[in-house]
């Protein structure tokens, strides 16, 4: 756990996304293979606690709106599924026996039965870190299929607007983007509140 924490902090401090100028150079050098190279780079980069916004913006600038959204959203979904599987394989068997508090068990049961709603809602809230949510979900019992589909659906709106509004590269906050993200955050929060009010069924211990 100490080694994992150290690697997490080191990657957060030291790793960074290649700037757009570097990506353009790679595009010139690799030609037709660059979309695949970029997609793989996107998946790898988002395994770490690095904001994926720059990669999403770059996808829109480099490949245009339609292909930029397709590449960014598909890479986002695959990256989330990989993160879940890796962290779950490495840590969940160690962590889960220590999460026996009734509140944690109730949360785990909720995620196992209706995790898609919570994950999709959290993906709509742009300030929720992408990689951190992946790690946390991996330590729960949310099913892989529900997690992946919820990530695809919940990430689609924010991914699309970031890819479209590539002028965010200037460092200026586009008011339209901020308004849309604010609306999505409200929708995501409403989804979380709805999930909290819905009942969960208690599973048979023999299941």
C-alpha positions in Angstrom: 0.0 0.0 0.0 2.9 2.4 0.8 4.5 1.6 -2.5 1.2 2.2 -4.4 0.7 5.5 -2.6 4.3 6.6 -3.4 3.8 5.7 -7.1 0.5 7.5 -7.2 2.0 10.7 -5.7 5.1 10.5 -8.0 3.0 10.1 -11.1 0.8 13.0 -10.1 3.8 15.2 -9.6 6.1 14.2 -12.4 4.0 12.9 -15.3 2.4 15.3 -17.8 0.5 15.2 -21.1 2.6 16.0 -24.2 1.9 19.5 -25.4 -0.1 20.0 -28.7 3.0 21.0 -30.6 4.7 17.7 -29.7 1.6 15.8 -30.8 1.6 17.6 -34.1 5.2 16.6 -34.7 4.3 13.0 -33.9 1.4 13.3 -36.4 3.8 14.4 -39.1 6.2 11.6 -38.3 3.8 8.7 -38.1 1.3 9.7 -40.8 -1.7 7.4 -41.0 -0.8 5.6 -37.9 -1.0 8.7 -35.7 -4.7 8.2 -34.7 -3.9 4.8 -33.3 -0.8 6.1 -31.6 -2.8 8.9 -30.1 -5.6 6.6 -28.9 -3.1 4.3 -27.2 -1.3 7.3 -25.6 -4.7 8.6 -24.3 -5.5 5.2 -22.7 -2.1 5.0 -21.1 -2.0 8.6 -19.8 -5.4 8.3 -18.2 -4.3 5.3 -16.1 -2.5 7.9 -14.0 -3.9 10.7 -11.9 -3.4 13.2 -14.7 -6.3 15.4 -16.0 -7.5 14.1 -19.4 -8.8 17.5 -20.5 -5.7 18.4 -22.5 -5.8 15.0 -24.4 -9.5 15.5 -25.1 -8.9 19.1 -26.4 -6.0 17.8 -28.5 -8.2 15.1 -30.0 -10.7 17.8 -31.2 -8.0 20.0 -32.6 -6.0 17.2 -34.3 -8.8 15.1 -35.7 -11.8 17.4 -36.0 -15.0 17.4 -34.1 -16.5 14.0 -35.1 -13.4 11.9 -35.0 -12.0 13.8 -32.0 -15.1 12.8 -30.0 -15.0 9.2 -31.2 -11.3 8.8 -30.3 -11.5 10.6 -27.0 -14.7 8.9 -25.8 -13.7 5.4 -26.8 -10.2 5.8 -25.3 -11.8 7.2 -22.1 -14.1 4.2 -21.8 -11.4 1.6 -22.4 -9.0 3.4 -20.1 -11.6 3.3 -17.3 -12.3 -0.4 -17.8 -8.6 -1.2 -17.7 -8.0 0.9 -14.6 -10.9 -0.9 -12.8 -9.5 -4.4 -13.8 -5.9 -3.6 -12.8 -6.7 -2.0 -9.4 -9.3 -4.7 -8.6 -6.8 -7.4 -9.5 -4.0 -5.9 -7.4 -5.8 -4.5 -4.4 -9.4 -5.4 -3.9 -8.8 -8.8 -2.2 -6.5 -7.0 0.2 -8.8 -4.0 0.9 -12.3 -5.6 0.9 -12.0 -7.7 4.1 -11.1 -4.5 5.9 -14.3 -2.7 4.7 -16.7 -4.4 7.1 -18.2 -1.2 8.6 -22.1 -1.3 8.1 -21.9 2.0 6.2 -19.3 0.7 3.8 -21.2 -2.6 3.3 -24.4 -0.6 2.5 -22.5 1.5 0.0 -21.0 -1.6 -1.6 -24.4 -3.2 -1.9 -25.8 -0.1 -3.5 -22.9 0.0 -6.0 -23.3 -3.7 -6.8 -27.0 -3.5 -7.5 -27.2 0.0 -9.0 -23.7 1.2 -9.6 -24.4 2.4 -13.1 -26.5 5.3 -11.8 -23.9 6.5 -9.3 -21.0 6.2 -11.8 -22.9 7.9 -14.7 -23.9 10.7 -12.3 -20.3 11.2 -11.1 -19.0 11.2 -14.7 -21.3 14.1 -15.5 -19.6 16.2 -12.7 -16.5 17.5 -14.4 -14.6 18.3 -11.1 -14.7 14.6 -10.1 -11.2 13.3 -11.0 -11.5 10.6 -13.7 -8.7 8.3 -12.5 -9.6 8.6 -8.8 -13.1 7.5 -9.5 -11.7 4.5 -11.4 -9.6 3.5 -8.5 -12.4 3.9 -6.0 -14.9 2.0 -8.1 -12.3 -0.9 -8.4 -12.4 -1.4 -4.7 -16.2 -1.7 -4.7 -18.4 -4.4 -6.1 -19.7 -2.4 -9.0 -19.9 -4.8 -12.0 -17.4 -4.2 -14.8 -20.2 -4.1 -17.5 -22.3 -1.6 -15.7 -19.2 0.5 -14.8 -18.0 0.6 -18.4 -21.4 1.5 -19.9 -22.0 4.2 -17.3 -18.6 5.6 -18.0 -19.4 5.7 -21.8 -22.8 7.4 -21.2 -21.8 9.7 -18.4 -18.5 10.8 -20.0 -20.0 11.5 -23.4 -21.4 15.1 -22.7 -18.3 16.5 -21.1 -16.0 14.8 -23.6 -17.9 16.1 -26.5 -18.1 19.8 -25.4 -14.3 19.8 -24.5 -13.4 18.3 -27.8 -15.6 20.8 -29.7 -14.5 23.9 -27.8 -10.8 23.5 -28.5 -10.3 27.2 -27.9 -9.8 26.3 -24.2 -6.2 25.8 -25.2 -5.9 29.6 -25.1 -6.3 29.3 -21.3 -9.5 31.3 -21.4 -12.6 29.8 -19.9 -15.3 29.7 -22.5 -18.6 30.8 -20.8 -20.6 28.4 -22.9 -18.5 25.5 -21.8 -18.8 26.6 -18.2 -22.6 26.9 -18.4 -23.0 23.5 -20.0 -20.6 21.9 -17.5 -22.6 23.5 -14.7 -25.8 22.1 -16.0 -24.3 18.6 -16.3 -23.0 18.9 -12.8 -26.5 19.7 -11.6 -27.8 16.7 -13.5 -25.1 14.5 -12.0 -25.8 15.7 -8.5 -29.5 15.0 -9.0 -28.7 11.5 -10.1 -26.7 10.9 -7.0 -29.5 12.2 -4.8 -31.9 9.9 -6.7 -29.7 7.0 -6.2 -29.5 7.8 -2.4 -33.3 7.7 -2.1 -33.8 4.4 -4.0 -33.9 1.3 -1.8 -31.5 -1.6 -2.2 -32.4 -5.3 -1.6 -30.5 -7.3 0.9 -28.7 -10.1 -0.8 -29.0 -13.7 0.4 -25.7 -14.7 2.0 -25.8 -18.0 0.0 -26.0 -16.2 -3.4 
